Amino acid sequence: MTKRALAAAIGVVAGALLRPLVAFAGDVEALREQVDRQSALIRQQSEALERQSREMQQMGDRLRALEDERDQVAASAPAGTGVAAPSAGGPAAAPAPHRAGAGFPLARTEWGAANLRLYASLRYLNQRGLDEVYTDSFGVKTELDRRQDIHLQKVNLQFNGWVLDERLRYLLYVWSANTSQGLGAQVIVAGNLNFEVADWLTLSGGTGSLPGVRSTSGNFPFWLTQDNRLIADEFFRPSYTFGIWASGDLPQNLRYQIMLGNNLSQLGVDAGQLDSGLNSLSATLAWQPQGDYGAGFGDWENHENVSTRLAAHFTRSREDAQSQPNTDSFENVTVRLSDGNVVFEPDLFGPGVRVRDVTYQMAAVDAGIKYRGLSLEAEYYYRWLDNFRGPGTDPLPFDTLNDHGFQVQTSAMVIPEKLQAYVVGSMVFGEYGEPWDARLGVNWFPFDTRALRWNNELMWVDESPVGGLSLPYQVGANGLIFSSNVELNF
């Protein structure tokens, strides 16, 4: 083979070998360009995701800020007030109407919350229509101090919220009864602590009202009358004391409360006046079949469907003369006869007779119905006093004193959330008299909320067995009484 032929053969072989290599190199370059394009696309998508992530983080921060604001309002408001939470997104919604008694939040941290509630009442009272002299069942005459005055009757600054754990709630308040200036219980600093174990059990301790009747079962001041009870309710009821209690919701729309306290009424009574026993036990069990009966008396809520309530109460207390507030005062309102006399008054049942101790027991049943602004509510009471002890009590002609009575209250929202009219009355059937009262009243709510109302009431009282400076009636009142009241419950 010649050199020329050999060179040609080598060229052919080399060309055959190089062509795939050149083609492969071209493919590699195309693949590299495709990878570069994919990498650039991935970088662009990654940058877009990072921008979206930052925007979502900023939105989350705004949402958490709004949620914190909502939680501050809801957690610092009293339970059951229905305070509306602000919207967590979208355009700002119109604020919900203020709920009476909700107050307003003061502070909130991870360790607790504080809320302030304001209550005050201004009263004009005219008792000039009463008889000047009252004669009790023993023939003793008492001249009445018929009043006509204006008072900033009551101021109540209330702080509530939670500390350490949202289940640990507190209520602290300063209460001033300005009509009683100069008396021991004119200014009261009190409160209680509550721990919610479960829906069916909340444990509490401090100052509380014995739940022996409906009006002492946590519905003040949502009454038809303004800051005073009908005379039968005032005559039979227990009062406020220091103690411990348990409460909660049970199946079938049942709610209970049971309380163990020092005595029937500890306002104005110091610890040294109490005996060594925990003598007062009170309990209530309420059933609201429809579950939405509403707070207090009257159908402010304007139920579209019939709503009913039925409840039973019982109280037992061993009372002694020393533990009574102002025992010898004519205005003591704890354990009285149906003519208004305090059972511990010296020589009441005869010369040398002085009751030192007596057992008070009282049962009550209340029922009510509400429908479209109308309400009809009633309560029946039965009280017996026994185990009288003290000098001269052995020959007493009785072992037990029995009294019973009732109250009926009916109302109508003449203008929803604006004007309410009511007619109410009560009577006591006692062994020392049968007093009664009847009233006609109207409540005007100028701001369409129960946070502010103007109450006007005309009442006829027949030989009232109860009374006090803070009440529109007094012991022995017989005749006509008018009162006009402005109440703030913010």
C-alpha positions as CSV (number, residue, x, y, z in Angstrom):
1,M,0.0,0.0,0.0
2,T,1.4,3.3,-1.0
3,K,1.9,6.1,1.5
4,R,-0.9,8.1,-0.1
5,A,-3.4,5.2,0.2
6,L,-2.4,4.6,3.9
7,A,-2.9,8.3,4.7
8,A,-6.3,8.2,3.0
9,A,-7.3,5.1,5.0
10,I,-6.2,6.7,8.3
11,G,-8.2,9.9,7.5
12,V,-11.3,7.8,6.8
13,V,-10.9,5.9,10.1
14,A,-10.2,9.2,12.0
15,G,-13.2,10.9,10.5
16,A,-15.4,8.0,11.5
17,L,-14.1,8.2,15.1
18,L,-14.3,11.9,15.5
19,R,-17.8,12.4,14.1
20,P,-19.5,10.8,17.2
21,L,-17.2,12.7,19.5
22,V,-18.1,16.0,17.9
23,A,-21.8,15.1,18.0
24,F,-21.5,14.0,21.7
25,A,-19.8,17.3,22.5
26,G,-22.7,19.2,20.8
27,D,-25.2,17.2,22.8
28,V,-23.3,18.0,26.1
29,E,-23.3,21.7,25.3
30,A,-27.0,21.7,24.6
31,L,-27.6,19.8,27.8
32,R,-25.5,22.3,29.8
33,E,-27.6,25.2,28.3
34,Q,-30.8,23.3,29.3
35,V,-29.5,22.8,32.8
36,D,-28.6,26.5,33.0
37,R,-32.1,27.5,31.9
38,Q,-33.7,25.1,34.5
39,S,-31.4,26.5,37.2
40,A,-32.4,30.1,36.4
41,L,-36.1,29.1,36.5
42,I,-35.6,27.4,39.9
43,R,-33.9,30.5,41.3
44,Q,-36.7,32.7,40.1
45,Q,-39.3,30.4,41.7
46,S,-37.3,30.2,44.9
47,E,-37.1,34.0,45.1
48,A,-40.9,34.2,44.5
49,L,-41.5,31.7,47.3
50,E,-39.3,33.7,49.6
51,R,-41.3,36.8,48.9
52,Q,-44.6,35.0,49.5
53,S,-43.2,33.6,52.7
54,R,-42.2,37.0,54.0
55,E,-45.6,38.4,53.0
56,M,-47.4,35.5,54.8
57,Q,-45.2,36.1,57.9
58,Q,-46.1,39.8,57.9
59,M,-49.8,38.8,57.5
60,G,-49.5,36.3,60.4
61,D,-48.0,39.0,62.6
62,R,-50.9,41.3,61.9
63,L,-53.4,38.5,62.6
64,R,-51.7,37.6,65.9
65,A,-51.8,41.3,66.9
66,L,-55.5,41.4,66.1
67,E,-56.1,38.1,68.0
68,D,-54.2,39.5,71.0
69,E,-56.5,42.5,71.0
70,R,-59.5,40.3,70.8
71,D,-58.3,38.0,73.5
72,Q,-57.6,41.0,75.8
73,V,-61.2,42.2,75.4
74,A,-62.8,38.7,75.8
75,A,-60.5,37.4,78.6
76,S,-60.7,40.5,80.8
77,A,-64.5,40.9,80.5
78,P,-66.7,39.1,83.1
79,A,-68.0,35.6,82.1
80,G,-71.3,35.7,80.3
81,T,-71.2,39.4,79.3
82,G,-71.1,38.5,75.6
83,V,-68.3,41.0,74.7
84,A,-67.8,40.9,71.0
85,A,-64.3,40.3,69.6
86,P,-62.8,42.4,66.8
87,S,-62.6,40.9,63.4
88,A,-59.3,39.2,62.6
89,G,-59.3,40.3,58.9
90,G,-61.1,42.3,56.3
91,P,-62.5,45.7,56.7
92,A,-63.1,46.9,60.3
93,A,-66.6,46.0,61.4
94,A,-68.9,48.3,63.3
95,P,-68.4,47.9,67.1
96,A,-71.0,45.7,68.8
97,P,-73.3,47.4,71.3
98,H,-71.9,47.6,74.8
99,R,-73.2,45.0,77.1
100,A,-74.3,46.2,80.5
101,G,-71.8,45.2,83.2
102,A,-69.1,44.3,80.8
103,G,-66.8,47.2,81.8
104,F,-63.7,47.8,79.8
105,P,-60.2,46.2,79.7
106,L,-57.4,47.8,81.5
107,A,-54.5,45.5,80.8
108,R,-53.5,42.0,79.6
109,T,-50.2,40.1,79.7
110,E,-49.2,36.5,79.5
111,W,-49.7,36.3,83.3
112,G,-53.1,37.8,83.6
113,A,-55.8,40.4,82.7
114,A,-57.6,43.2,84.4
115,N,-61.1,44.7,83.7
116,L,-62.9,47.6,85.3
117,R,-66.6,47.7,85.8
118,L,-68.5,50.9,87.0
119,Y,-71.7,50.9,89.0
120,A,-73.4,54.0,90.5
121,S,-77.0,55.1,91.3
122,L,-78.6,58.4,92.0
123,R,-81.9,58.4,93.8
124,Y,-84.6,60.9,94.6
125,L,-86.8,59.5,97.4
126,N,-90.1,60.8,98.8
127,Q,-91.7,59.1,101.8
128,R,-94.0,62.0,102.8
129,G,-97.0,59.9,101.9
130,L,-96.3,57.4,104.8
131,D,-98.2,57.4,108.1
132,E,-96.3,59.2,110.8
133,V,-96.6,56.5,113.5
134,Y,-96.4,52.7,113.3
135,T,-97.9,50.4,115.9
136,D,-96.5,46.9,116.0
137,S,-98.3,43.7,117.0
138,F,-97.2,44.2,120.6
139,G,-98.9,47.6,120.7
140,V,-95.6,49.6,120.7
141,K,-95.7,52.8,118.8
142,T,-92.8,54.1,116.7
143,E,-92.6,57.5,115.1
144,L,-91.2,57.3,111.5
145,D,-88.6,59.6,110.1
146,R,-90.3,60.2,106.7
147,R,-87.6,61.1,104.3
148,Q,-87.4,63.3,101.2
149,D,-83.8,63.5,99.9
150,I,-81.5,63.1,97.0
151,H,-78.4,60.8,97.3
152,L,-75.7,59.4,95.1
153,Q,-76.9,56.2,96.7
154,K,-74.3,53.7,95.7
155,V,-70.9,53.5,94.0
156,N,-69.3,50.2,93.1
157,L,-65.8,50.0,91.5
158,Q,-65.3,46.4,90.4
159,F,-62.0,44.9,89.1
160,N,-62.2,41.4,87.6
161,G,-60.0,39.2,85.3
162,W,-57.6,36.3,85.7
163,V,-54.1,35.7,87.0
164,L,-51.5,33.0,86.3
165,D,-54.0,30.7,84.7
166,E,-57.2,31.7,82.7
167,R,-59.1,29.3,84.9
168,L,-58.1,31.3,88.1
169,R,-60.3,34.4,88.1
170,Y,-60.8,37.1,90.6
171,L,-63.4,39.7,91.6
172,L,-62.3,42.6,93.8
173,Y,-64.5,45.6,94.6
174,V,-65.0,48.8,96.6
175,W,-68.7,49.3,97.5
176,S,-70.0,52.6,99.1
177,A,-73.5,52.9,100.4
178,N,-73.7,56.7,100.7
179,T,-77.1,56.8,102.4
180,S,-75.5,55.0,105.3
181,Q,-72.5,57.3,105.9
182,G,-71.3,57.0,109.5
183,L,-72.3,53.3,109.8
184,G,-69.7,50.5,110.0
185,A,-70.7,49.0,106.7
186,Q,-70.9,52.2,104.7
187,V,-67.7,51.4,102.7
188,I,-66.9,47.7,102.0
189,V,-63.7,46.4,100.3
190,A,-64.3,42.8,99.4
191,G,-64.1,40.2,96.6
192,N,-63.6,36.5,95.9
193,L,-61.4,34.1,94.0
194,N,-62.7,31.4,91.6
195,F,-61.0,28.4,90.0
196,E,-62.8,26.6,87.1
197,V,-62.0,22.9,87.5
198,A,-64.5,22.0,84.7
199,D,-67.8,23.2,83.3
200,W,-69.6,21.4,86.1
201,L,-67.4,22.6,88.9
202,T,-66.0,26.1,89.9
203,L,-64.6,26.5,93.3
204,S,-64.8,29.9,95.0
205,G,-64.0,31.6,98.2
206,G,-64.4,35.1,99.7
207,T,-67.4,37.4,99.9
208,G,-70.6,36.1,98.4
209,S,-74.4,36.1,98.6
210,L,-76.0,33.0,100.0
211,P,-78.2,31.7,97.1
212,G,-81.3,31.2,99.2
213,V,-83.6,33.1,96.9
214,R,-83.5,34.1,93.2
215,S,-82.3,37.7,93.9
216,T,-79.2,36.5,95.7
217,S,-78.2,34.0,93.0
218,G,-76.0,36.3,90.9
219,N,-78.4,38.5,88.9
220,F,-78.0,41.9,90.5
221,P,-78.6,44.6,89.2
222,F,-80.7,43.2,86.4
223,W,-84.0,43.6,88.3
224,L,-87.2,45.4,87.4
225,T,-87.0,47.5,90.5
226,Q,-83.8,49.6,91.0
227,D,-81.4,48.3,93.7
228,N,-84.2,47.1,96.1
229,R,-86.3,44.0,96.5
230,L,-90.0,43.6,97.2
231,I,-90.7,43.4,100.9
232,A,-91.4,39.6,100.9
233,D,-88.1,38.9,99.2
234,E,-86.3,41.3,101.6
235,F,-88.0,39.7,104.6
236,F,-87.2,36.1,103.9
237,R,-83.9,36.2,102.1
238,P,-80.4,35.5,103.4
239,S,-77.7,38.1,102.7
240,Y,-73.9,38.4,102.1
241,T,-71.3,36.7,104.1
242,F,-67.7,35.3,103.9
243,G,-67.5,31.7,102.9
244,I,-66.7,29.0,100.3
245,W,-68.9,27.7,97.5
246,A,-69.1,25.4,94.5
247,S,-71.1,26.0,91.3
248,G,-71.4,24.7,87.8
249,D,-73.5,23.6,84.9
250,L,-75.0,20.1,84.8
251,P,-76.7,18.2,81.9
252,Q,-80.2,19.0,80.9
253,N,-79.7,22.8,81.4
254,L,-79.4,22.5,85.1
255,R,-77.2,24.9,87.2
256,Y,-76.3,24.6,90.9
257,Q,-74.6,26.5,93.6
258,I,-73.9,25.5,97.2
259,M,-72.3,27.8,99.8
260,L,-71.0,27.4,103.3
261,G,-70.7,30.7,105.2
262,N,-70.1,32.3,108.6
263,N,-73.7,33.6,109.2
264,L,-76.7,35.1,107.3
265,S,-75.2,38.6,107.0
266,Q,-71.7,39.6,107.9
267,L,-71.8,43.2,106.6
268,G,-71.0,45.3,109.5
269,V,-70.0,42.3,111.7
270,D,-66.4,41.8,112.7
271,A,-64.7,38.4,113.3
272,G,-64.8,38.8,117.0
273,Q,-68.6,38.9,117.0
274,L,-68.8,35.5,115.3
275,D,-69.1,32.2,117.2
276,S,-66.8,29.3,116.5
277,G,-69.0,27.5,114.0
278,L,-69.6,27.7,110.3
279,N,-73.3,28.0,110.7
280,S,-74.8,28.9,107.4
281,L,-75.5,26.5,104.5
282,S,-77.4,27.6,101.4
283,A,-78.0,25.9,98.0
284,T,-79.9,26.4,94.8
285,L,-80.7,24.2,91.8
286,A,-82.1,26.0,88.7
287,W,-83.5,24.5,85.5
288,Q,-83.8,26.4,82.3
289,P,-85.2,23.9,79.8
290,Q,-84.6,26.1,76.8
291,G,-81.2,27.1,78.0
292,D,-81.4,30.8,77.2
293,Y,-83.6,32.4,79.9
294,G,-81.5,35.5,80.2
295,A,-80.0,37.4,83.1
296,G,-82.3,38.8,85.7
297,F,-86.0,39.7,85.7
298,G,-88.0,40.8,82.7
299,D,-87.6,39.9,79.0
300,W,-85.0,42.5,77.9
301,E,-83.6,39.9,75.5
302,N,-87.0,39.7,73.7
303,H,-87.1,35.9,73.3
304,E,-88.6,34.9,70.0
305,N,-89.6,31.5,71.5
306,V,-91.0,30.8,74.9
307,S,-88.3,30.5,77.6
308,T,-89.0,29.2,81.1
309,R,-87.2,28.7,84.4
310,L,-87.8,26.7,87.6
311,A,-85.6,26.8,90.6
312,A,-85.5,25.6,94.2
313,H,-83.5,27.1,97.1
314,F,-82.8,26.2,100.7
315,T,-80.9,27.9,103.6
316,R,-80.2,26.9,107.1
317,S,-78.3,29.0,109.7
318,R,-77.8,29.0,113.5
319,E,-77.9,32.7,114.4
320,D,-76.9,34.4,117.6
321,A,-77.5,37.9,118.9
322,Q,-73.9,38.9,118.9
323,S,-73.3,38.1,115.2
324,Q,-76.1,40.4,114.1
325,P,-75.3,43.8,112.4
326,N,-76.7,46.5,114.8
327,T,-78.9,44.0,116.7
328,D,-80.7,46.7,118.7
329,S,-81.2,49.0,115.8
330,F,-84.7,49.4,114.3
331,E,-83.2,48.9,110.9
332,N,-81.6,45.5,111.3
333,V,-82.8,43.3,108.4
334,T,-81.6,39.8,109.3
335,V,-84.0,37.7,111.4
336,R,-87.3,39.6,112.1
337,L,-90.9,38.8,113.0
338,S,-93.5,39.7,110.4
339,D,-94.3,43.0,112.3
340,G,-90.6,44.1,111.9
341,N,-89.3,43.4,115.3
342,V,-85.9,41.7,115.6
343,V,-86.2,38.4,117.4
344,F,-83.1,39.2,119.5
345,E,-84.6,42.4,120.9
346,P,-84.5,42.3,124.7
347,D,-87.9,41.8,126.5
348,L,-89.7,41.4,123.1
349,F,-91.5,38.2,124.2
350,G,-91.9,39.3,127.8
351,P,-90.0,40.9,130.7
352,G,-86.6,39.2,131.2
353,V,-86.8,37.2,128.0
354,R,-83.8,37.6,125.7
355,V,-83.3,35.3,122.8
356,R,-79.6,34.6,122.3
357,D,-79.7,31.9,119.7
358,V,-82.2,30.7,117.1
359,T,-82.2,28.4,114.1
360,Y,-83.3,29.9,110.8
361,Q,-84.4,27.6,108.0
362,M,-86.0,28.8,104.7
363,A,-87.1,27.1,101.5
364,A,-88.0,29.0,98.3
365,V,-89.2,28.1,94.8
366,D,-89.2,30.4,91.9
367,A,-90.6,30.1,88.4
368,G,-90.8,32.3,85.3
369,I,-91.7,32.6,81.7
370,K,-90.6,35.0,79.0
371,Y,-91.8,35.6,75.5
372,R,-91.3,38.5,73.0
373,G,-90.7,41.2,75.7
374,L,-93.3,39.9,78.1
375,S,-92.5,38.2,81.4
376,L,-94.3,36.6,84.3
377,E,-92.2,35.6,87.3
378,A,-93.1,34.4,90.8
379,E,-91.5,33.1,94.0
380,Y,-92.8,31.4,97.1
381,Y,-91.1,31.4,100.5
382,Y,-91.5,29.3,103.6
383,R,-89.4,30.1,106.8
384,W,-89.4,28.5,110.2
385,L,-87.5,29.6,113.3
386,D,-86.9,27.2,116.1
387,N,-84.5,26.1,118.9
388,F,-84.8,29.4,120.7
389,R,-82.2,29.7,123.5
390,G,-81.5,32.4,126.0
391,P,-82.6,33.8,129.4
392,G,-86.4,33.3,129.9
393,T,-86.9,31.3,126.7
394,D,-88.0,28.0,128.4
395,P,-91.6,29.1,129.1
396,L,-92.2,30.7,125.6
397,P,-95.6,29.7,124.3
398,F,-94.2,28.4,121.0
399,D,-91.5,26.1,119.8
400,T,-91.5,27.2,116.2
401,L,-92.5,30.4,114.4
402,N,-93.7,29.8,110.8
403,D,-94.0,32.5,108.1
404,H,-94.6,32.2,104.4
405,G,-95.2,34.5,101.5
406,F,-94.8,35.2,97.8
407,Q,-94.0,37.7,95.2
408,V,-95.2,38.2,91.6
409,Q,-93.6,40.3,89.0
410,T,-94.9,41.0,85.5
411,S,-93.4,43.3,82.9
412,A,-93.5,44.3,79.2
413,M,-91.0,45.9,76.9
414,V,-93.3,48.6,75.5
415,I,-90.5,49.7,73.1
416,P,-87.8,47.0,72.6
417,E,-84.5,48.0,74.3
418,K,-86.0,51.4,75.1
419,L,-89.0,51.4,77.5
420,Q,-90.1,48.8,80.0
421,A,-93.2,48.9,82.2
422,Y,-93.9,46.6,85.2
423,V,-96.4,45.8,87.9
424,V,-95.2,43.8,90.9
425,G,-96.3,42.9,94.4
426,S,-95.6,40.7,97.4
427,M,-97.1,39.6,100.7
428,V,-95.9,38.0,103.9
429,F,-98.3,35.7,105.9
430,G,-96.7,35.8,109.4
431,E,-97.7,35.0,112.9
432,Y,-97.3,38.7,113.9
433,G,-98.9,40.4,110.9
434,E,-99.5,40.1,107.1
435,P,-97.7,43.0,105.4
436,W,-97.7,43.5,101.7
437,D,-96.6,45.9,98.9
438,A,-97.6,46.7,95.4
439,R,-95.7,48.8,92.8
440,L,-96.0,50.3,89.4
441,G,-92.8,51.3,87.6
442,V,-91.2,52.2,84.3
443,N,-87.6,51.8,83.1
444,W,-86.3,54.0,80.3
445,F,-83.0,53.0,78.6
446,P,-81.9,56.1,76.6
447,F,-78.9,54.3,74.9
448,D,-80.7,51.1,74.0
449,T,-78.6,49.2,76.5
450,R,-79.1,48.2,80.2
451,A,-75.8,50.0,81.0
452,L,-77.9,53.1,81.8
453,R,-81.5,53.4,82.9
454,W,-83.9,55.9,84.5
455,N,-86.3,54.1,86.8
456,N,-89.5,55.7,88.2
457,E,-91.6,53.8,90.7
458,L,-94.7,54.4,92.8
459,M,-95.3,51.9,95.6
460,W,-97.9,51.3,98.2
461,V,-96.6,49.6,101.3
462,D,-98.7,48.1,104.1
463,E,-96.8,47.9,107.5
464,S,-93.5,46.9,106.0
465,P,-91.6,44.4,108.2
466,V,-88.2,45.4,106.7
467,G,-86.4,48.6,105.8
468,G,-83.2,50.5,105.9
469,L,-81.4,53.7,104.9
470,S,-80.4,52.2,101.6
471,L,-83.9,51.1,100.8
472,P,-86.9,53.2,99.7
473,Y,-89.0,51.8,102.5
474,Q,-88.5,51.6,106.3
475,V,-89.7,49.3,109.0
476,G,-93.3,50.1,109.8
477,A,-93.9,52.0,106.5
478,N,-97.6,52.3,105.7
479,G,-98.6,54.4,102.7
480,L,-97.3,55.8,99.5
481,I,-93.7,56.1,98.4
482,F,-92.2,57.5,95.2
483,S,-88.7,57.1,94.0
484,S,-86.8,58.2,90.8
485,N,-83.5,56.5,90.1
486,V,-80.7,56.9,87.6
487,E,-78.5,53.8,87.4
488,L,-75.2,53.3,85.6
489,N,-74.0,49.7,85.1
490,F,-71.1,49.9,82.7
